[in-house]
Amino acid sequence: MSRRREGFVYVVDDDDDVRESTIELLKSAGVDARGAASARCFLETFDSSASCIILDLHMPDISGFRTLEILRGRGNQVPVVLFSGRSDLASENFAKQSGARALLAKPFDQDVLIELVQHILAEADAC
Protein backbone atom coordinates (compact mmCIF):
# COMPACT_ATOMS: atom_id res chain seq x y z
CA MET A 1 0.00 0.00 0.00
CA SER A 2 1.32 3.47 -0.86
CA ARG A 3 1.80 5.88 1.97
CA ARG A 4 -0.14 9.13 1.83
CA ARG A 5 2.16 11.95 0.81
CA GLU A 6 2.14 15.57 1.91
CA GLY A 7 0.37 18.02 -0.34
CA PHE A 8 -2.38 17.08 -2.73
CA VAL A 9 -3.27 16.85 -6.38
CA TYR A 10 -5.84 19.02 -8.14
CA VAL A 11 -7.80 17.41 -10.96
CA VAL A 12 -9.28 20.08 -13.23
CA ASP A 13 -11.70 18.78 -15.86
CA ASP A 14 -15.16 19.90 -16.94
CA ASP A 15 -16.19 16.28 -17.60
CA ASP A 16 -17.67 15.15 -14.27
CA ASP A 17 -17.10 11.45 -14.95
CA VAL A 18 -13.44 11.88 -15.90
CA ARG A 19 -12.75 14.22 -12.99
CA GLU A 20 -14.44 12.04 -10.37
CA SER A 21 -12.99 8.77 -11.65
CA THR A 22 -9.50 10.31 -11.72
CA ILE A 23 -9.90 11.54 -8.16
CA GLU A 24 -11.06 8.10 -7.03
CA LEU A 25 -8.18 6.44 -8.89
CA LEU A 26 -5.65 8.68 -7.14
CA LYS A 27 -7.28 8.18 -3.75
CA SER A 28 -7.15 4.41 -4.24
CA ALA A 29 -3.38 4.84 -4.66
CA GLY A 30 -3.13 6.79 -1.39
CA VAL A 31 -2.97 10.23 -3.00
CA ASP A 32 -5.00 13.13 -1.59
CA ALA A 33 -6.88 14.48 -4.61
CA ARG A 34 -9.35 17.33 -5.04
CA GLY A 35 -11.28 18.45 -8.07
CA ALA A 36 -12.50 21.52 -9.88
CA ALA A 37 -15.21 21.40 -12.53
CA SER A 38 -13.92 24.43 -14.41
CA ALA A 39 -10.74 26.38 -14.87
CA ARG A 40 -12.43 29.49 -13.49
CA CYS A 41 -13.41 27.69 -10.27
CA PHE A 42 -9.93 26.23 -9.99
CA LEU A 43 -8.21 29.59 -10.41
CA GLU A 44 -10.54 31.24 -7.89
CA THR A 45 -9.92 28.57 -5.23
CA PHE A 46 -6.33 27.58 -6.04
CA ASP A 47 -4.41 26.47 -2.96
CA SER A 48 -0.69 27.00 -3.46
CA SER A 49 0.13 24.02 -1.24
CA ALA A 50 -0.88 21.73 -4.11
CA SER A 51 1.90 19.36 -5.15
CA CYS A 52 0.57 18.64 -8.64
CA ILE A 53 -2.18 19.68 -11.05
CA ILE A 54 -3.80 17.40 -13.59
CA LEU A 55 -5.30 19.77 -16.12
CA ASP A 56 -7.58 19.15 -19.09
CA LEU A 57 -6.56 21.21 -22.10
CA HIS A 58 -9.99 21.65 -23.64
CA MET A 59 -12.56 23.22 -21.32
CA PRO A 60 -15.36 25.59 -22.27
CA ASP A 61 -14.74 28.49 -19.89
CA ILE A 62 -10.95 28.91 -19.88
CA SER A 63 -8.76 26.49 -21.78
CA GLY A 64 -6.10 24.48 -20.04
CA PHE A 65 -3.57 26.36 -22.18
CA ARG A 66 -4.71 29.71 -20.76
CA THR A 67 -5.08 28.32 -17.23
CA LEU A 68 -1.47 27.20 -17.22
CA GLU A 69 -0.34 30.55 -18.62
CA ILE A 70 -2.22 32.32 -15.78
CA LEU A 71 -0.62 30.08 -13.15
CA ARG A 72 2.86 30.61 -14.54
CA GLY A 73 2.17 34.35 -14.80
CA ARG A 74 1.41 34.34 -11.07
CA GLY A 75 4.80 32.76 -10.49
CA ASN A 76 3.44 29.35 -9.59
CA GLN A 77 5.66 26.52 -10.79
CA VAL A 78 3.67 23.56 -9.41
CA PRO A 79 4.18 20.49 -11.63
CA VAL A 80 1.40 20.03 -14.19
CA VAL A 81 0.22 16.96 -16.06
CA LEU A 82 -1.91 17.88 -19.05
CA PHE A 83 -4.51 15.60 -20.55
CA SER A 84 -6.72 15.85 -23.54
CA GLY A 85 -9.24 13.95 -25.57
CA ARG A 86 -7.78 15.61 -28.67
CA SER A 87 -4.09 15.11 -29.23
CA ASP A 88 -2.46 17.22 -31.90
CA LEU A 89 0.89 18.78 -32.69
CA ALA A 90 -0.10 22.17 -31.26
CA SER A 91 -1.01 20.56 -27.92
CA GLU A 92 2.22 18.59 -27.84
CA ASN A 93 4.25 21.71 -28.60
CA PHE A 94 2.45 23.69 -25.89
CA ALA A 95 3.05 20.92 -23.36
CA LYS A 96 6.78 21.00 -24.10
CA GLN A 97 7.04 24.79 -24.06
CA SER A 98 5.02 25.16 -20.85
CA GLY A 99 7.20 22.76 -18.92
CA ALA A 100 4.34 20.34 -18.30
CA ARG A 101 5.52 17.00 -16.97
CA ALA A 102 3.44 15.08 -19.50
CA LEU A 103 0.60 15.26 -21.98
CA LEU A 104 -1.64 12.22 -21.66
CA ALA A 105 -4.30 11.33 -24.20
CA LYS A 106 -7.74 10.37 -22.91
CA PRO A 107 -8.46 7.66 -22.17
CA PHE A 108 -5.15 7.49 -20.34
CA ASP A 109 -3.42 4.45 -18.89
CA GLN A 110 -4.28 4.50 -15.18
CA ASP A 111 -1.00 2.89 -14.14
CA VAL A 112 0.98 5.49 -16.08
CA LEU A 113 -0.91 8.33 -14.38
CA ILE A 114 -0.46 6.88 -10.89
CA GLU A 115 3.26 6.28 -11.46
CA LEU A 116 3.74 9.79 -12.83
CA VAL A 117 1.88 11.44 -9.94
CA GLN A 118 3.67 9.37 -7.32
CA HIS A 119 7.01 10.35 -8.89
CA ILE A 120 6.06 14.04 -8.78
CA LEU A 121 4.94 13.74 -5.14
CA ALA A 122 8.14 11.92 -4.18
CA GLU A 123 10.15 14.79 -5.69
CA ALA A 124 8.07 17.28 -3.69
CA ASP A 125 8.64 15.26 -0.50
CA ALA A 126 12.39 15.34 -1.11
CA CYS A 127 12.50 19.15 -1.19
MODELLER restraints for C-alpha pairs under 7 A, 6 or more apart:
rsr = mdl.restraints
at = mdl.atoms
rsr.add(forms.Gaussian(group=physical.xy_distance, feature=features.Distance(at['CA:2:A'], at['CA:29:A']), mean=6.19, stdev=0.5))
rsr.add(forms.Gaussian(group=physical.xy_distance, feature=features.Distance(at['CA:2:A'], at['CA:30:A']), mean=5.59, stdev=0.5))
rsr.add(forms.Gaussian(group=physical.xy_distance, feature=features.Distance(at['CA:3:A'], at['CA:30:A']), mean=6.04, stdev=0.5))
rsr.add(forms.Gaussian(group=physical.xy_distance, feature=features.Distance(at['CA:4:A'], at['CA:30:A']), mean=4.98, stdev=0.5))
rsr.add(forms.Gaussian(group=physical.xy_distance, feature=features.Distance(at['CA:4:A'], at['CA:31:A']), mean=5.71, stdev=0.5))
rsr.add(forms.Gaussian(group=physical.xy_distance, feature=features.Distance(at['CA:5:A'], at['CA:31:A']), mean=6.62, stdev=0.5))
rsr.add(forms.Gaussian(group=physical.xy_distance, feature=features.Distance(at['CA:5:A'], at['CA:121:A']), mean=6.81, stdev=0.5))
rsr.add(forms.Gaussian(group=physical.xy_distance, feature=features.Distance(at['CA:6:A'], at['CA:125:A']), mean=6.94, stdev=0.5))
rsr.add(forms.Gaussian(group=physical.xy_distance, feature=features.Distance(at['CA:7:A'], at['CA:49:A']), mean=6.07, stdev=0.5))
rsr.add(forms.Gaussian(group=physical.xy_distance, feature=features.Distance(at['CA:7:A'], at['CA:50:A']), mean=5.44, stdev=0.5))
rsr.add(forms.Gaussian(group=physical.xy_distance, feature=features.Distance(at['CA:7:A'], at['CA:51:A']), mean=5.23, stdev=0.5))
rsr.add(forms.Gaussian(group=physical.xy_distance, feature=features.Distance(at['CA:8:A'], at['CA:31:A']), mean=6.88, stdev=0.5))
rsr.add(forms.Gaussian(group=physical.xy_distance, feature=features.Distance(at['CA:8:A'], at['CA:32:A']), mean=4.87, stdev=0.5))
rsr.add(forms.Gaussian(group=physical.xy_distance, feature=features.Distance(at['CA:8:A'], at['CA:33:A']), mean=5.53, stdev=0.5))
rsr.add(forms.Gaussian(group=physical.xy_distance, feature=features.Distance(at['CA:8:A'], at['CA:50:A']), mean=5.07, stdev=0.5))
rsr.add(forms.Gaussian(group=physical.xy_distance, feature=features.Distance(at['CA:8:A'], at['CA:51:A']), mean=5.42, stdev=0.5))
rsr.add(forms.Gaussian(group=physical.xy_distance, feature=features.Distance(at['CA:8:A'], at['CA:52:A']), mean=6.79, stdev=0.5))
rsr.add(forms.Gaussian(group=physical.xy_distance, feature=features.Distance(at['CA:9:A'], at['CA:32:A']), mean=6.30, stdev=0.5))
rsr.add(forms.Gaussian(group=physical.xy_distance, feature=features.Distance(at['CA:9:A'], at['CA:33:A']), mean=4.67, stdev=0.5))
rsr.add(forms.Gaussian(group=physical.xy_distance, feature=features.Distance(at['CA:9:A'], at['CA:34:A']), mean=6.25, stdev=0.5))
rsr.add(forms.Gaussian(group=physical.xy_distance, feature=features.Distance(at['CA:9:A'], at['CA:50:A']), mean=5.89, stdev=0.5))
rsr.add(forms.Gaussian(group=physical.xy_distance, feature=features.Distance(at['CA:9:A'], at['CA:51:A']), mean=5.87, stdev=0.5))
rsr.add(forms.Gaussian(group=physical.xy_distance, feature=features.Distance(at['CA:9:A'], at['CA:52:A']), mean=4.81, stdev=0.5))
rsr.add(forms.Gaussian(group=physical.xy_distance, feature=features.Distance(at['CA:9:A'], at['CA:53:A']), mean=5.57, stdev=0.5))
rsr.add(forms.Gaussian(group=physical.xy_distance, feature=features.Distance(at['CA:10:A'], at['CA:33:A']), mean=5.85, stdev=0.5))
rsr.add(forms.Gaussian(group=physical.xy_distance, feature=features.Distance(at['CA:10:A'], at['CA:34:A']), mean=4.99, stdev=0.5))
rsr.add(forms.Gaussian(group=physical.xy_distance, feature=features.Distance(at['CA:10:A'], at['CA:35:A']), mean=5.47, stdev=0.5))
rsr.add(forms.Gaussian(group=physical.xy_distance, feature=features.Distance(at['CA:10:A'], at['CA:50:A']), mean=6.93, stdev=0.5))
rsr.add(forms.Gaussian(group=physical.xy_distance, feature=features.Distance(at['CA:10:A'], at['CA:52:A']), mean=6.44, stdev=0.5))
rsr.add(forms.Gaussian(group=physical.xy_distance, feature=features.Distance(at['CA:10:A'], at['CA:53:A']), mean=4.72, stdev=0.5))
rsr.add(forms.Gaussian(group=physical.xy_distance, feature=features.Distance(at['CA:10:A'], at['CA:54:A']), mean=6.04, stdev=0.5))
rsr.add(forms.Gaussian(group=physical.xy_distance, feature=features.Distance(at['CA:11:A'], at['CA:19:A']), mean=6.22, stdev=0.5))
rsr.add(forms.Gaussian(group=physical.xy_distance, feature=features.Distance(at['CA:11:A'], at['CA:23:A']), mean=6.83, stdev=0.5))
rsr.add(forms.Gaussian(group=physical.xy_distance, feature=features.Distance(at['CA:11:A'], at['CA:34:A']), mean=6.13, stdev=0.5))
rsr.add(forms.Gaussian(group=physical.xy_distance, feature=features.Distance(at['CA:11:A'], at['CA:35:A']), mean=4.65, stdev=0.5))
rsr.add(forms.Gaussian(group=physical.xy_distance, feature=features.Distance(at['CA:11:A'], at['CA:36:A']), mean=6.34, stdev=0.5))
rsr.add(forms.Gaussian(group=physical.xy_distance, feature=features.Distance(at['CA:11:A'], at['CA:53:A']), mean=6.06, stdev=0.5))
rsr.add(forms.Gaussian(group=physical.xy_distance, feature=features.Distance(at['CA:11:A'], at['CA:54:A']), mean=4.78, stdev=0.5))
rsr.add(forms.Gaussian(group=physical.xy_distance, feature=features.Distance(at['CA:11:A'], at['CA:55:A']), mean=6.19, stdev=0.5))
rsr.add(forms.Gaussian(group=physical.xy_distance, feature=features.Distance(at['CA:12:A'], at['CA:19:A']), mean=6.81, stdev=0.5))
rsr.add(forms.Gaussian(group=physical.xy_distance, feature=features.Distance(at['CA:12:A'], at['CA:35:A']), mean=5.77, stdev=0.5))
rsr.add(forms.Gaussian(group=physical.xy_distance, feature=features.Distance(at['CA:12:A'], at['CA:36:A']), mean=4.87, stdev=0.5))
rsr.add(forms.Gaussian(group=physical.xy_distance, feature=features.Distance(at['CA:12:A'], at['CA:37:A']), mean=6.11, stdev=0.5))
rsr.add(forms.Gaussian(group=physical.xy_distance, feature=features.Distance(at['CA:12:A'], at['CA:38:A']), mean=6.47, stdev=0.5))
rsr.add(forms.Gaussian(group=physical.xy_distance, feature=features.Distance(at['CA:12:A'], at['CA:39:A']), mean=6.67, stdev=0.5))
rsr.add(forms.Gaussian(group=physical.xy_distance, feature=features.Distance(at['CA:12:A'], at['CA:42:A']), mean=6.98, stdev=0.5))
rsr.add(forms.Gaussian(group=physical.xy_distance, feature=features.Distance(at['CA:12:A'], at['CA:54:A']), mean=6.11, stdev=0.5))
rsr.add(forms.Gaussian(group=physical.xy_distance, feature=features.Distance(at['CA:12:A'], at['CA:55:A']), mean=4.92, stdev=0.5))
rsr.add(forms.Gaussian(group=physical.xy_distance, feature=features.Distance(at['CA:12:A'], at['CA:56:A']), mean=6.17, stdev=0.5))
rsr.add(forms.Gaussian(group=physical.xy_distance, feature=features.Distance(at['CA:13:A'], at['CA:19:A']), mean=5.49, stdev=0.5))
rsr.add(forms.Gaussian(group=physical.xy_distance, feature=features.Distance(at['CA:13:A'], at['CA:36:A']), mean=6.62, stdev=0.5))
rsr.add(forms.Gaussian(group=physical.xy_distance, feature=features.Distance(at['CA:13:A'], at['CA:37:A']), mean=5.50, stdev=0.5))
rsr.add(forms.Gaussian(group=physical.xy_distance, feature=features.Distance(at['CA:13:A'], at['CA:38:A']), mean=6.24, stdev=0.5))
rsr.add(forms.Gaussian(group=physical.xy_distance, feature=features.Distance(at['CA:13:A'], at['CA:55:A']), mean=6.48, stdev=0.5))
rsr.add(forms.Gaussian(group=physical.xy_distance, feature=features.Distance(at['CA:13:A'], at['CA:56:A']), mean=5.25, stdev=0.5))
rsr.add(forms.Gaussian(group=physical.xy_distance, feature=features.Distance(at['CA:14:A'], at['CA:37:A']), mean=4.66, stdev=0.5))
rsr.add(forms.Gaussian(group=physical.xy_distance, feature=features.Distance(at['CA:14:A'], at['CA:38:A']), mean=5.33, stdev=0.5))
rsr.add(forms.Gaussian(group=physical.xy_distance, feature=features.Distance(at['CA:14:A'], at['CA:59:A']), mean=6.07, stdev=0.5))
rsr.add(forms.Gaussian(group=physical.xy_distance, feature=features.Distance(at['CA:16:A'], at['CA:37:A']), mean=6.94, stdev=0.5))
rsr.add(forms.Gaussian(group=physical.xy_distance, feature=features.Distance(at['CA:19:A'], at['CA:35:A']), mean=6.65, stdev=0.5))
rsr.add(forms.Gaussian(group=physical.xy_distance, feature=features.Distance(at['CA:23:A'], at['CA:33:A']), mean=5.51, stdev=0.5))
rsr.add(forms.Gaussian(group=physical.xy_distance, feature=features.Distance(at['CA:23:A'], at['CA:34:A']), mean=6.60, stdev=0.5))
rsr.add(forms.Gaussian(group=physical.xy_distance, feature=features.Distance(at['CA:26:A'], at['CA:33:A']), mean=6.45, stdev=0.5))
rsr.add(forms.Gaussian(group=physical.xy_distance, feature=features.Distance(at['CA:26:A'], at['CA:114:A']), mean=6.65, stdev=0.5))
rsr.add(forms.Gaussian(group=physical.xy_distance, feature=features.Distance(at['CA:27:A'], at['CA:33:A']), mean=6.37, stdev=0.5))
rsr.add(forms.Gaussian(group=physical.xy_distance, feature=features.Distance(at['CA:36:A'], at['CA:42:A']), mean=5.37, stdev=0.5))
rsr.add(forms.Gaussian(group=physical.xy_distance, feature=features.Distance(at['CA:38:A'], at['CA:61:A']), mean=6.86, stdev=0.5))
rsr.add(forms.Gaussian(group=physical.xy_distance, feature=features.Distance(at['CA:39:A'], at['CA:61:A']), mean=6.75, stdev=0.5))
rsr.add(forms.Gaussian(group=physical.xy_distance, feature=features.Distance(at['CA:39:A'], at['CA:62:A']), mean=5.61, stdev=0.5))
rsr.add(forms.Gaussian(group=physical.xy_distance, feature=features.Distance(at['CA:39:A'], at['CA:67:A']), mean=6.43, stdev=0.5))
rsr.add(forms.Gaussian(group=physical.xy_distance, feature=features.Distance(at['CA:40:A'], at['CA:61:A']), mean=6.87, stdev=0.5))
rsr.add(forms.Gaussian(group=physical.xy_distance, feature=features.Distance(at['CA:40:A'], at['CA:62:A']), mean=6.58, stdev=0.5))
rsr.add(forms.Gaussian(group=physical.xy_distance, feature=features.Distance(at['CA:51:A'], at['CA:78:A']), mean=6.24, stdev=0.5))
rsr.add(forms.Gaussian(group=physical.xy_distance, feature=features.Distance(at['CA:51:A'], at['CA:79:A']), mean=6.96, stdev=0.5))
rsr.add(forms.Gaussian(group=physical.xy_distance, feature=features.Distance(at['CA:51:A'], at['CA:121:A']), mean=6.40, stdev=0.5))
rsr.add(forms.Gaussian(group=physical.xy_distance, feature=features.Distance(at['CA:51:A'], at['CA:124:A']), mean=6.68, stdev=0.5))
rsr.add(forms.Gaussian(group=physical.xy_distance, feature=features.Distance(at['CA:52:A'], at['CA:78:A']), mean=5.86, stdev=0.5))
rsr.add(forms.Gaussian(group=physical.xy_distance, feature=features.Distance(at['CA:52:A'], at['CA:79:A']), mean=5.03, stdev=0.5))
rsr.add(forms.Gaussian(group=physical.xy_distance, feature=features.Distance(at['CA:52:A'], at['CA:80:A']), mean=5.78, stdev=0.5))
rsr.add(forms.Gaussian(group=physical.xy_distance, feature=features.Distance(at['CA:53:A'], at['CA:79:A']), mean=6.43, stdev=0.5))
rsr.add(forms.Gaussian(group=physical.xy_distance, feature=features.Distance(at['CA:53:A'], at['CA:80:A']), mean=4.78, stdev=0.5))
rsr.add(forms.Gaussian(group=physical.xy_distance, feature=features.Distance(at['CA:53:A'], at['CA:81:A']), mean=6.19, stdev=0.5))
rsr.add(forms.Gaussian(group=physical.xy_distance, feature=features.Distance(at['CA:54:A'], at['CA:80:A']), mean=5.86, stdev=0.5))
rsr.add(forms.Gaussian(group=physical.xy_distance, feature=features.Distance(at['CA:54:A'], at['CA:81:A']), mean=4.74, stdev=0.5))
rsr.add(forms.Gaussian(group=physical.xy_distance, feature=features.Distance(at['CA:54:A'], at['CA:82:A']), mean=5.80, stdev=0.5))
rsr.add(forms.Gaussian(group=physical.xy_distance, feature=features.Distance(at['CA:55:A'], at['CA:64:A']), mean=6.18, stdev=0.5))
rsr.add(forms.Gaussian(group=physical.xy_distance, feature=features.Distance(at['CA:55:A'], at['CA:80:A']), mean=6.98, stdev=0.5))
rsr.add(forms.Gaussian(group=physical.xy_distance, feature=features.Distance(at['CA:55:A'], at['CA:81:A']), mean=6.20, stdev=0.5))
rsr.add(forms.Gaussian(group=physical.xy_distance, feature=features.Distance(at['CA:55:A'], at['CA:82:A']), mean=4.87, stdev=0.5))
rsr.add(forms.Gaussian(group=physical.xy_distance, feature=features.Distance(at['CA:55:A'], at['CA:83:A']), mean=6.13, stdev=0.5))
rsr.add(forms.Gaussian(group=physical.xy_distance, feature=features.Distance(at['CA:56:A'], at['CA:64:A']), mean=5.61, stdev=0.5))
rsr.add(forms.Gaussian(group=physical.xy_distance, feature=features.Distance(at['CA:56:A'], at['CA:82:A']), mean=5.81, stdev=0.5))
rsr.add(forms.Gaussian(group=physical.xy_distance, feature=features.Distance(at['CA:56:A'], at['CA:83:A']), mean=4.91, stdev=0.5))
rsr.add(forms.Gaussian(group=physical.xy_distance, feature=features.Distance(at['CA:56:A'], at['CA:84:A']), mean=5.60, stdev=0.5))
rsr.add(forms.Gaussian(group=physical.xy_distance, feature=features.Distance(at['CA:57:A'], at['CA:63:A']), mean=5.73, stdev=0.5))
rsr.add(forms.Gaussian(group=physical.xy_distance, feature=features.Distance(at['CA:57:A'], at['CA:64:A']), mean=3.89, stdev=0.5))
rsr.add(forms.Gaussian(group=physical.xy_distance, feature=features.Distance(at['CA:57:A'], at['CA:65:A']), mean=5.95, stdev=0.5))
rsr.add(forms.Gaussian(group=physical.xy_distance, feature=features.Distance(at['CA:57:A'], at['CA:82:A']), mean=6.49, stdev=0.5))
rsr.add(forms.Gaussian(group=physical.xy_distance, feature=features.Distance(at['CA:57:A'], at['CA:83:A']), mean=6.17, stdev=0.5))
rsr.add(forms.Gaussian(group=physical.xy_distance, feature=features.Distance(at['CA:57:A'], at['CA:84:A']), mean=5.55, stdev=0.5))
rsr.add(forms.Gaussian(group=physical.xy_distance, feature=features.Distance(at['CA:58:A'], at['CA:64:A']), mean=6.02, stdev=0.5))
rsr.add(forms.Gaussian(group=physical.xy_distance, feature=features.Distance(at['CA:58:A'], at['CA:84:A']), mean=6.66, stdev=0.5))
rsr.add(forms.Gaussian(group=physical.xy_distance, feature=features.Distance(at['CA:79:A'], at['CA:100:A']), mean=6.68, stdev=0.5))
rsr.add(forms.Gaussian(group=physical.xy_distance, feature=features.Distance(at['CA:79:A'], at['CA:101:A']), mean=6.52, stdev=0.5))
rsr.add(forms.Gaussian(group=physical.xy_distance, feature=features.Distance(at['CA:80:A'], at['CA:100:A']), mean=5.07, stdev=0.5))
rsr.add(forms.Gaussian(group=physical.xy_distance, feature=features.Distance(at['CA:80:A'], at['CA:101:A']), mean=5.82, stdev=0.5))
rsr.add(forms.Gaussian(group=physical.xy_distance, feature=features.Distance(at['CA:81:A'], at['CA:100:A']), mean=5.78, stdev=0.5))
rsr.add(forms.Gaussian(group=physical.xy_distance, feature=features.Distance(at['CA:81:A'], at['CA:101:A']), mean=5.38, stdev=0.5))
rsr.add(forms.Gaussian(group=physical.xy_distance, feature=features.Distance(at['CA:81:A'], at['CA:102:A']), mean=5.08, stdev=0.5))
rsr.add(forms.Gaussian(group=physical.xy_distance, feature=features.Distance(at['CA:81:A'], at['CA:103:A']), mean=6.18, stdev=0.5))
rsr.add(forms.Gaussian(group=physical.xy_distance, feature=features.Distance(at['CA:82:A'], at['CA:100:A']), mean=6.76, stdev=0.5))
rsr.add(forms.Gaussian(group=physical.xy_distance, feature=features.Distance(at['CA:82:A'], at['CA:102:A']), mean=6.06, stdev=0.5))
rsr.add(forms.Gaussian(group=physical.xy_distance, feature=features.Distance(at['CA:82:A'], at['CA:103:A']), mean=4.66, stdev=0.5))
rsr.add(forms.Gaussian(group=physical.xy_distance, feature=features.Distance(at['CA:82:A'], at['CA:104:A']), mean=6.23, stdev=0.5))
rsr.add(forms.Gaussian(group=physical.xy_distance, feature=features.Distance(at['CA:83:A'], at['CA:103:A']), mean=5.32, stdev=0.5))
rsr.add(forms.Gaussian(group=physical.xy_distance, feature=features.Distance(at['CA:83:A'], at['CA:104:A']), mean=4.57, stdev=0.5))
rsr.add(forms.Gaussian(group=physical.xy_distance, feature=features.Distance(at['CA:83:A'], at['CA:105:A']), mean=5.63, stdev=0.5))
rsr.add(forms.Gaussian(group=physical.xy_distance, feature=features.Distance(at['CA:83:A'], at['CA:106:A']), mean=6.59, stdev=0.5))
rsr.add(forms.Gaussian(group=physical.xy_distance, feature=features.Distance(at['CA:84:A'], at['CA:104:A']), mean=6.52, stdev=0.5))
rsr.add(forms.Gaussian(group=physical.xy_distance, feature=features.Distance(at['CA:84:A'], at['CA:105:A']), mean=5.17, stdev=0.5))
rsr.add(forms.Gaussian(group=physical.xy_distance, feature=features.Distance(at['CA:84:A'], at['CA:106:A']), mean=5.61, stdev=0.5))
rsr.add(forms.Gaussian(group=physical.xy_distance, feature=features.Distance(at['CA:85:A'], at['CA:105:A']), mean=5.76, stdev=0.5))
rsr.add(forms.Gaussian(group=physical.xy_distance, feature=features.Distance(at['CA:85:A'], at['CA:106:A']), mean=4.71, stdev=0.5))
rsr.add(forms.Gaussian(group=physical.xy_distance, feature=features.Distance(at['CA:87:A'], at['CA:105:A']), mean=6.29, stdev=0.5))
rsr.add(forms.Gaussian(group=physical.xy_distance, feature=features.Distance(at['CA:92:A'], at['CA:103:A']), mean=6.93, stdev=0.5))
rsr.add(forms.Gaussian(group=physical.xy_distance, feature=features.Distance(at['CA:95:A'], at['CA:103:A']), mean=6.32, stdev=0.5))
